[in-house]
């Protein structure tokens, strides 16, 4: 893998991480699920059992009560381990409000994600995305 290939992979993965947050805030659950491999695994930042498979991930997001959210993603670090595999970590600040309201409800949550990614025919996808929480503010 050339240094340019590595930089391109890092940029594509950083974009995927940011896109996940934007799609989540837009409540586009099919598109959120499509950021995963078919057999991808997701663990919510609040914890719980892993959710496995694209359809199960989509259904899990769709089953939540409607809300307005804003995920702020920072400190993205991508480690490309091969032409088709990578790991990443990012920090997240999450504000939420009830659906149709414009005032965030405390607490804001600070945490992030630890990711395992693979290059597929569709581009880079999450093979595993494990969220975690550090603080409530």
N, C-alpha and C positions, 0 to 999 in steps of 0.2 A: 504494500500500500504506500503510495507516494505521500509526501507531506500535503500536497494539494488535495488528494483524495480524502485524507484525514480531516482537513479543514472543512471540506464540503460535507462530509458525514456529520461532523460536529454541528455545522450550521443547520442541516436538515433535521437533526435530532432536537436541537434547541427550538426550532420552529414547531416541531411536533408537540413538545412540552408546553409551549405557549398556546398553541392551537387547542390543545386539550382544555385548558382553562377557559378560553374564549367560548368554545363549544358548550362547555358545562354551564357557563353563565347565560348562554343563549337557550339553554334547555333543549339542545339538539341531540337527543339521546342516541339516535341511530348513528350520527356522525361521531359522537364520543366513543361509542362501541367500535366504530371502524378504525379508531386509532390503535386498537389491539389486534394481535394475531387471532386467528380463529379459535385457538385454544388458550388465549391469554388469561392471565390471572390478575385480579384487582383486589386490593385491601384498602378500605376507606381509611382516611386519616384518623377517624374516631375509633378505629379498630373493628373487630368482628372477624368472622370467618372469611377466608378468601372466596371471591366470586370467580368462577372459572368458565370461560367461553364467552365469545362475543355476544351471543343472544342473551345469556344470563346477565352479563354486565349491562346490556341495554335495558333489560327488564328491571333490574335492580334500580337503576337511575329513574326509570319511568314510574316506579312504584312509590317514589318519595312524594310527600306533599309538595305542591307548587310553592316556590319561593323565588325571591330576587336575590342574586348573589353577585359578588365581585371577588374573583380570585386574583390577587397580585402575586406574580411569580418573579422571583429574583434568584441571584446566586446560582445560576445554572452551570454545572460542571459536568462535562461529557468526557468519558474515557472510551475511546474506540479501541477495542481489543483485537479486532480482525476486520477484514473487509465486510463481514456480515454480522458482526456482533459488537455490542457496546453496553456500557453501564452509564448511568447518569444520576445526579442528585440535584435537587433544587429546593429552595425555600418558598414558603407560601404564606400569605396573609389573607384571610378570608373574612369578608363582611357579608352578612345575610340580613334580609328583611322579609316579612310576610309578603306573599304575592300581592301585587297591586299597590304596595306601600313604598315610600321613598326614604324611610328612616331606618338605618341599620339597627338591629337589635343586639345589645351586648350579650355575650362577650364576643369580641373579634377573636379569631383563632390564628395562632402562629404555629406553623409546622412545615411540612414539606413532603417530598416523595423521593424514594429510592427506586430506580428503574433498571430493568434489564430489557434491552432492545435488540431486535434482529432486523436485518434488511430482507424484505420480501419482494415479490413481484409488484406489490402496491407501494413500495417504498419502505422507509423505516417504520416499524410498529412496536408497540409495547408487548413484550412477551410476559412481563411481570411489572406491575406498578404497585408499590406498597407505600401507603401514606402513613404519616405519623404526626402527632401533635406535641409541641413543646410547651406552649403557653396559652393561656386565655387572658385577654386584656379587655 
